[in-house]
Amino acid sequence: MIAAVAVVAVLASALLRSTLGDPYRIPSGSMEPLLQEGDRIIVDREAYATEPVRRGDVVVVNGEGSFVPYDSRPLLVQWGSGALQWLGLAPDTTAYVKRVAAVGGDSLSCCSASGRLEVNGQELHEDYLAEGLPASRIEFTAEVPAGRLFLLGDNRHHSVDSRGLLGAPGGGMIRETQVIGKVTGIAWPLDRRTRVEADPGAAER
């Protein structure tokens, strides 16, 4: 019976990956209200093969060495965890889902007189934030070097993101090479199944 369940899980995961993209389980509420804890999201690993990462994109990044320490567990344990994650039976504890607030060459600061995030001197009207929340309780200013990204969660008061790394090596900027892929939709639960779109005006700022 256990073997049959495992086979079904492998086939279902393979079908999902071949038709939609890699599934990831949301482990926290850091991207609410867009993504909720327990959602299974679809990630396109090839999205940036032919186009750059843009402001406003929702991405999955490998947080090892930035948001989380490097994995020092034995290789066998790492492989076992990776297999469970591939099947969607366990969350990927090194993968973080965030929104791209700024890309290489951008300057950003928070907060403006009206309490908004500013990128390249322009205020962002972040309609995706939880209602009534300011852009950030943490004031900051940053210059993003080439090849780096400044990432923020939509639920700013409950998000581990680039703001918490401003004093660390790299200044809170995540390398573009750490991007696993672009979030394109919610696959599960079925009543929340929908496409995930980037902030339509962010790329123009």
Contacts in CASP RR format, 6 or more apart in sequence:
PFRMAT RR
TARGET T0000
AUTHOR 0000-0000-0000
METHOD contacts of the structure
MODEL  1
MIAAVAVVAVLASALLRSTLGDPYRIPSGSMEPLLQEGDRIIVDREAYAT
EPVRRGDVVVVNGEGSFVPYDSRPLLVQWGSGALQWLGLAPDTTAYVKRV
AAVGGDSLSCCSASGRLEVNGQELHEDYLAEGLPASRIEFTAEVPAGRLF
LLGDNRHHSVDSRGLLGAPGGGMIRETQVIGKVTGIAWPLDRRTRVEADP
GAAER
9 87 0 8 1.000
9 88 0 8 1.000
9 89 0 8 1.000
10 87 0 8 1.000
13 23 0 8 1.000
13 86 0 8 1.000
13 87 0 8 1.000
13 88 0 8 1.000
16 23 0 8 1.000
16 42 0 8 1.000
16 187 0 8 1.000
17 23 0 8 1.000
20 42 0 8 1.000
20 184 0 8 1.000
20 187 0 8 1.000
21 42 0 8 1.000
21 43 0 8 1.000
21 44 0 8 1.000
21 45 0 8 1.000
21 184 0 8 1.000
22 42 0 8 1.000
22 43 0 8 1.000
22 44 0 8 1.000
22 45 0 8 1.000
22 180 0 8 1.000
22 181 0 8 1.000
23 40 0 8 1.000
23 41 0 8 1.000
23 42 0 8 1.000
23 43 0 8 1.000
23 88 0 8 1.000
23 187 0 8 1.000
23 188 0 8 1.000
24 40 0 8 1.000
24 41 0 8 1.000
24 43 0 8 1.000
24 60 0 8 1.000
24 91 0 8 1.000
24 92 0 8 1.000
24 95 0 8 1.000
24 97 0 8 1.000
25 38 0 8 1.000
25 39 0 8 1.000
25 40 0 8 1.000
25 41 0 8 1.000
25 88 0 8 1.000
25 90 0 8 1.000
25 91 0 8 1.000
25 92 0 8 1.000
26 35 0 8 1.000
26 36 0 8 1.000
26 37 0 8 1.000
26 38 0 8 1.000
26 39 0 8 1.000
26 40 0 8 1.000
26 41 0 8 1.000
26 91 0 8 1.000
26 97 0 8 1.000
27 37 0 8 1.000
27 38 0 8 1.000
27 91 0 8 1.000
27 93 0 8 1.000
28 37 0 8 1.000
28 158 0 8 1.000
29 35 0 8 1.000
29 36 0 8 1.000
29 37 0 8 1.000
29 155 0 8 1.000
29 158 0 8 1.000
30 97 0 8 1.000
30 98 0 8 1.000
30 153 0 8 1.000
30 154 0 8 1.000
30 155 0 8 1.000
30 158 0 8 1.000
30 159 0 8 1.000
30 160 0 8 1.000
30 161 0 8 1.000
31 58 0 8 1.000
31 97 0 8 1.000
31 98 0 8 1.000
31 99 0 8 1.000
31 153 0 8 1.000
31 154 0 8 1.000
31 155 0 8 1.000
31 159 0 8 1.000
32 130 0 8 1.000
32 154 0 8 1.000
32 155 0 8 1.000
32 158 0 8 1.000
33 128 0 8 1.000
33 130 0 8 1.000
33 154 0 8 1.000
33 155 0 8 1.000
34 58 0 8 1.000
34 128 0 8 1.000
34 154 0 8 1.000
34 196 0 8 1.000
35 41 0 8 1.000
35 58 0 8 1.000
35 97 0 8 1.000
35 154 0 8 1.000
35 183 0 8 1.000
35 186 0 8 1.000
35 196 0 8 1.000
36 192 0 8 1.000
39 186 0 8 1.000
39 188 0 8 1.000
39 189 0 8 1.000
39 192 0 8 1.000
40 88 0 8 1.000
40 186 0 8 1.000
40 187 0 8 1.000
40 188 0 8 1.000
40 189 0 8 1.000
41 60 0 8 1.000
41 97 0 8 1.000
41 183 0 8 1.000
41 185 0 8 1.000
41 186 0 8 1.000
41 187 0 8 1.000
41 196 0 8 1.000
42 183 0 8 1.000
42 184 0 8 1.000
42 185 0 8 1.000
42 186 0 8 1.000
42 187 0 8 1.000
43 60 0 8 1.000
43 180 0 8 1.000
43 181 0 8 1.000
43 182 0 8 1.000
43 183 0 8 1.000
43 184 0 8 1.000
44 181 0 8 1.000
44 182 0 8 1.000
44 184 0 8 1.000
45 180 0 8 1.000
45 181 0 8 1.000
47 181 0 8 1.000
47 182 0 8 1.000
47 184 0 8 1.000
48 176 0 8 1.000
48 179 0 8 1.000
48 181 0 8 1.000
48 182 0 8 1.000
52 103 0 8 1.000
53 59 0 8 1.000
53 100 0 8 1.000
53 103 0 8 1.000
53 149 0 8 1.000
53 176 0 8 1.000
53 179 0 8 1.000
53 182 0 8 1.000
54 100 0 8 1.000
54 103 0 8 1.000
54 198 0 8 1.000
54 202 0 8 1.000
54 203 0 8 1.000
55 100 0 8 1.000
55 101 0 8 1.000
55 102 0 8 1.000
55 103 0 8 1.000
55 106 0 8 1.000
55 119 0 8 1.000
55 199 0 8 1.000
55 202 0 8 1.000
55 203 0 8 1.000
55 205 0 8 1.000
56 99 0 8 1.000
56 100 0 8 1.000
56 101 0 8 1.000
56 198 0 8 1.000
56 199 0 8 1.000
56 201 0 8 1.000
56 202 0 8 1.000
56 203 0 8 1.000
57 99 0 8 1.000
57 100 0 8 1.000
57 182 0 8 1.000
57 198 0 8 1.000
58 97 0 8 1.000
58 98 0 8 1.000
58 99 0 8 1.000
58 100 0 8 1.000
58 182 0 8 1.000
58 183 0 8 1.000
58 196 0 8 1.000
58 198 0 8 1.000
59 97 0 8 1.000
59 98 0 8 1.000
59 99 0 8 1.000
59 100 0 8 1.000
59 149 0 8 1.000
59 151 0 8 1.000
59 179 0 8 1.000
59 180 0 8 1.000
59 181 0 8 1.000
59 182 0 8 1.000
59 183 0 8 1.000
60 95 0 8 1.000
60 96 0 8 1.000
60 97 0 8 1.000
60 179 0 8 1.000
60 180 0 8 1.000
60 181 0 8 1.000
60 182 0 8 1.000
60 183 0 8 1.000
61 95 0 8 1.000
61 96 0 8 1.000
61 98 0 8 1.000
61 149 0 8 1.000
61 151 0 8 1.000
61 174 0 8 1.000
61 178 0 8 1.000
61 179 0 8 1.000
61 180 0 8 1.000
62 94 0 8 1.000
62 95 0 8 1.000
62 178 0 8 1.000
62 179 0 8 1.000
62 180 0 8 1.000
63 94 0 8 1.000
63 95 0 8 1.000
63 96 0 8 1.000
63 174 0 8 1.000
63 178 0 8 1.000
64 70 0 8 1.000
64 71 0 8 1.000
64 94 0 8 1.000
66 165 0 8 1.000
66 168 0 8 1.000
66 172 0 8 1.000
66 174 0 8 1.000
66 178 0 8 1.000
67 96 0 8 1.000
67 160 0 8 1.000
67 161 0 8 1.000
67 165 0 8 1.000
68 93 0 8 1.000
68 94 0 8 1.000
71 78 0 8 1.000
71 94 0 8 1.000
73 81 0 8 1.000
81 90 0 8 1.000
81 93 0 8 1.000
82 90 0 8 1.000
82 92 0 8 1.000
84 90 0 8 1.000
85 91 0 8 1.000
85 92 0 8 1.000
95 180 0 8 1.000
96 151 0 8 1.000
96 160 0 8 1.000
96 161 0 8 1.000
97 183 0 8 1.000
98 151 0 8 1.000
98 152 0 8 1.000
98 153 0 8 1.000
98 159 0 8 1.000
98 161 0 8 1.000
98 162 0 8 1.000
99 128 0 8 1.000
99 151 0 8 1.000
99 152 0 8 1.000
99 153 0 8 1.000
99 154 0 8 1.000
99 199 0 8 1.000
100 149 0 8 1.000
100 150 0 8 1.000
100 151 0 8 1.000
100 202 0 8 1.000
101 108 0 8 1.000
101 117 0 8 1.000
101 119 0 8 1.000
101 124 0 8 1.000
101 150 0 8 1.000
101 151 0 8 1.000
101 152 0 8 1.000
101 162 0 8 1.000
102 108 0 8 1.000
102 119 0 8 1.000
102 142 0 8 1.000
102 144 0 8 1.000
102 149 0 8 1.000
102 150 0 8 1.000
103 144 0 8 1.000
103 147 0 8 1.000
103 148 0 8 1.000
103 149 0 8 1.000
103 150 0 8 1.000
104 144 0 8 1.000
104 145 0 8 1.000
104 146 0 8 1.000
104 147 0 8 1.000
104 148 0 8 1.000
104 149 0 8 1.000
105 143 0 8 1.000
105 144 0 8 1.000
105 145 0 8 1.000
105 146 0 8 1.000
106 119 0 8 1.000
106 120 0 8 1.000
106 143 0 8 1.000
106 144 0 8 1.000
106 150 0 8 1.000
107 119 0 8 1.000
107 120 0 8 1.000
107 121 0 8 1.000
107 141 0 8 1.000
107 142 0 8 1.000
107 143 0 8 1.000
107 144 0 8 1.000
108 117 0 8 1.000
108 118 0 8 1.000
108 119 0 8 1.000
108 120 0 8 1.000
108 141 0 8 1.000
108 142 0 8 1.000
108 144 0 8 1.000
108 150 0 8 1.000
109 117 0 8 1.000
109 118 0 8 1.000
109 121 0 8 1.000
109 140 0 8 1.000
109 141 0 8 1.000
109 142 0 8 1.000
110 116 0 8 1.000
110 117 0 8 1.000
110 118 0 8 1.000
110 135 0 8 1.000
110 136 0 8 1.000
110 138 0 8 1.000
110 139 0 8 1.000
110 140 0 8 1.000
111 117 0 8 1.000
111 118 0 8 1.000
111 134 0 8 1.000
111 135 0 8 1.000
111 136 0 8 1.000
111 139 0 8 1.000
112 118 0 8 1.000
112 123 0 8 1.000
114 123 0 8 1.000
115 134 0 8 1.000
115 135 0 8 1.000
116 123 0 8 1.000
116 124 0 8 1.000
116 125 0 8 1.000
116 126 0 8 1.000
116 135 0 8 1.000
117 123 0 8 1.000
117 124 0 8 1.000
117 126 0 8 1.000
117 135 0 8 1.000
117 136 0 8 1.000
117 152 0 8 1.000
118 124 0 8 1.000
119 205 0 8 1.000
120 205 0 8 1.000
122 205 0 8 1.000
124 135 0 8 1.000
124 202 0 8 1.000
124 205 0 8 1.000
126 135 0 8 1.000
126 154 0 8 1.000
126 199 0 8 1.000
128 154 0 8 1.000
128 199 0 8 1.000
129 135 0 8 1.000
129 154 0 8 1.000
129 155 0 8 1.000
129 156 0 8 1.000
130 154 0 8 1.000
130 155 0 8 1.000
133 155 0 8 1.000
133 156 0 8 1.000
133 157 0 8 1.000
134 156 0 8 1.000
135 156 0 8 1.000
136 152 0 8 1.000
136 156 0 8 1.000
136 163 0 8 1.000
137 156 0 8 1.000
137 157 0 8 1.000
138 163 0 8 1.000
138 164 0 8 1.000
140 163 0 8 1.000
140 166 0 8 1.000
142 150 0 8 1.000
142 162 0 8 1.000
142 166 0 8 1.000
142 171 0 8 1.000
142 172 0 8 1.000
142 173 0 8 1.000
144 150 0 8 1.000
144 173 0 8 1.000
145 173 0 8 1.000
147 175 0 8 1.000
147 176 0 8 1.000
148 170 0 8 1.000
148 173 0 8 1.000
148 174 0 8 1.000
148 175 0 8 1.000
148 176 0 8 1.000
149 162 0 8 1.000
149 173 0 8 1.000
149 174 0 8 1.000
149 175 0 8 1.000
149 176 0 8 1.000
149 179 0 8 1.000
150 162 0 8 1.000
150 172 0 8 1.000
150 173 0 8 1.000
150 174 0 8 1.000
151 161 0 8 1.000
151 162 0 8 1.000
151 174 0 8 1.000
152 159 0 8 1.000
152 161 0 8 1.000
152 162 0 8 1.000
152 163 0 8 1.000
153 159 0 8 1.000
153 161 0 8 1.000
162 171 0 8 1.000
162 172 0 8 1.000
162 173 0 8 1.000
162 174 0 8 1.000
163 172 0 8 1.000
164 172 0 8 1.000
165 171 0 8 1.000
165 172 0 8 1.000
165 173 0 8 1.000
166 172 0 8 1.000
183 196 0 8 1.000
184 195 0 8 1.000
184 196 0 8 1.000
185 193 0 8 1.000
185 194 0 8 1.000
185 195 0 8 1.000
185 196 0 8 1.000
186 192 0 8 1.000
186 193 0 8 1.000
186 194 0 8 1.000
186 196 0 8 1.000
187 193 0 8 1.000
END
